[in-house]
Amino acid sequence: MSVFIMGVLAAFVVAYVMNGWLYSDRSPIKALDIPNHRSMHTTPVARTGGIGLLCGIAFGWSIVLPYDSFAELSWLVAGMILIAAVSLWDDIRTLPASVRLLVHLLAAGMLVVGWGNAELTTWEMFLTVLLVVWMLNLFNFMDGMDGLAGSMAVIGFGVLGYAGWLAEDWVFAWSCWVITGAVLGFLRYNLPPAKIFMGDVGSASLGFLVAAFSLHGFSKGLFPLWYPVLAFSPFIVDATVTLIRRALRGEAIWHSHKEHYYQRLVECGLSKRCVLLTELGLMLVAGFSAVFLQQYPAFQFEGLLTWAVLLIVLMVIAEVRYKRFVARYKCQTE
């Protein structure tokens, strides 16, 4: 047990130290997020935090995982390296969306096929690949405010790891908790006001890991599929509904924008810290609900239905508040 704890602590320390170095003037990697009209920050911020985050994960895994477990995770690691490489390139020199999408599809395909999902039909495998690609882009889309994506990763992977712990699958549990430790080290510099962003390297890689461990845990029987969906529902619902809304209006869904619900709340006048705390509370309740409902199956249907209604109500409230703000702003400018 002490080795596992050391792995999580090592992941935290490596991510903490590396991000402190990467945002400083001593960093040899220069990639700044320059503010524009869609940004929620006003000064240039380094967006290389994902490098330190992934180094922390890799270092922690090297400690907690026995040698024979690396064969089980080899396809995951290979896919993550692909995604991290193309994302770093995009952070430093912008790449066309088509190139990023092709690499994402390749990495997702390697993961799904490499893990030997022979029982899946061709269409099921294709759908699974698309879901993996959507999750890694979803995390990228939602990484638009200080501390938000990191907080979701800490809670979500904590919840996934707990399911592995209950099932006594130590490799799965501690692999997830190493990610949690590394993200906590990164969050030291990413909470408002952020000194460094995780960039596409961090957000796309975390999204890929969310999809990978969710599918892997489900295939191993550690939890039902709704378990990770509920744990990450604050991100999944916001990003998916926003994408559908933009697609129905005929807008390019891959272009950056400020239409996510958390972005609109900030535009309405709430501080970033207030919105982050609100989202954090929602994430915590969603995570605890997933754990509770898995352990008490008799309440699952009612619990999931309650969450569906709650999320719809919250979206309606946010939409009404935003429309009132826009109407008030128009009246003041006319």
C-alpha positions, 0 to 999 in steps of 0.5 A, spaced: 500 500 500 505 504 501 508 504 494 501 506 491 501 512 496 508 514 494 506 513 486 500 518 487 505 523 491 510 522 486 505 524 481 503 530 485 510 532 486 512 532 479 506 535 476 507 541 481 515 542 480 514 541 473 508 546 472 512 551 477 518 551 472 514 551 465 510 557 467 516 561 469 521 565 465 526 559 465 522 555 461 525 553 454 518 551 451 514 558 449 507 557 448 502 563 450 495 563 450 494 570 447 487 573 449 482 574 444 474 576 444 472 569 446 477 569 452 476 569 459 483 571 461 486 578 459 493 577 459 498 572 456 498 565 460 503 559 458 499 553 456 504 548 457 501 545 463 499 539 460 506 537 459 508 537 467 501 534 468 503 528 463 510 527 466 507 527 473 502 521 471 507 517 467 512 518 473 506 515 478 504 510 473 512 507 473 511 506 481 504 504 482 504 499 476 507 492 476 511 490 470 505 486 467 500 491 467 504 495 462 501 490 457 494 491 459 495 499 458 500 499 452 494 501 447 492 507 452 499 509 453 500 509 445 494 513 444 495 518 449 502 519 446 499 520 439 494 525 442 499 529 446 504 530 441 499 533 436 496 537 441 503 540 443 504 541 436 497 545 435 499 549 442 506 551 439 504 552 432 496 551 430 494 545 426 488 544 421 482 541 425 482 536 420 489 533 422 487 533 429 481 529 428 485 524 424 490 523 429 484 523 434 481 517 430 487 513 430 488 514 437 481 512 439 481 506 434 488 503 437 485 503 443 478 500 441 482 495 437 488 494 441 484 492 447 481 486 444 474 488 443 472 482 439 465 481 442 463 488 439 460 488 432 463 493 427 458 498 428 459 498 435 466 499 435 465 505 430 461 508 435 465 507 441 471 510 437 467 516 435 465 516 443 472 516 445 474 522 440 468 526 442 470 525 450 477 527 448 474 533 444 469 535 450 474 536 455 478 540 450 472 544 449 470 545 456 477 547 458 476 555 458 476 557 465 481 557 470 481 551 474 475 548 471 477 542 467 482 540 473 477 540 478 473 535 473 478 531 472 480 530 480 473 528 482 471 524 476 478 520 476 477 520 484 470 516 483 472 512 477 478 509 482 473 508 488 469 503 484 476 500 482 478 500 490 471 497 491 472 491 486 479 490 489 482 492 482 488 495 485 491 497 478 485 500 475 484 504 482 491 507 483 492 508 475 486 513 476 488 516 483 495 517 480 491 522 475 488 525 480 494 526 484 498 529 478 492 534 476 492 536 483 499 538 482 497 542 476 491 545 479 496 549 484 498 554 478 491 553 475 486 556 480 484 563 479 488 567 477 491 562 473 499 562 472 499 556 467 493 553 462 494 545 461 493 547 453 490 542 448 496 537 451 493 536 457 485 537 456 485 532 450 489 527 453 485 527 460 479 527 455 482 521 452 484 518 459 476 519 461 474 515 455 479 510 456 478 508 463 470 509 463 470 504 457 475 499 461 472 499 467 465 498 464 468 492 460 471 489 466 465 489 470 467 494 475 461 499 474 455 500 469 456 505 463 452 510 467 457 511 472 462 515 469 457 518 465 454 521 471 460 522 475 462 527 469 455 529 467 457 537 468 462 536 463 458 531 458 451 535 458 454 542 458 459 540 452 454 536 448 448 541 449 452 546 446 454 543 440 447 540 438 445 547 439 450 550 435 450 545 430 442 546 429 444 553 428 449 551 422 455 554 426 462 550 425 462 546 431 470 546 431 470 553 432 472 556 439 466 560 442 463 563 449 456 559 449 458 554 454 453 555 460 459 556 465 462 562 460 455 565 459 454 565 467 461 569 467 458 574 462 452 575 466 456 578 471 458 572 476 466 572 478 470 566 475 471 564 482 464 564 484 462 560 477 468 555 479 465 554 486 458 553 483 461 548 478 465 544 483 459 543 488 455 540 482 461 536 480 462 533 487 454 532 488 454 528 481 460 524 483 457 522 490 451 520 487 454 516 482 458 512 488 451 512 492 447 509 486 452 504 484 452 501 492 444 502 492 441 499 486 434 500 488 435 507 488 438 507 481 432 509 476 429 514 481 436 517 482 438 518 475 431 520 473 432 526 478 439 528 475 436 528 468 431 533 471 436 537 475 440 538 469 435 540 465 432 545 470 439 548 471 440 549 464 433 552 463 435 557 469 442 559 466 439 560 459 433 565 462 439 568 466 443 569 460 437 572 455 435 577 461 442 579 461 442 580 453 436 584 453 438 588 459 444 590 455 441 591 449 436 596 452 442 600 455 446 600 449 440 603 444 
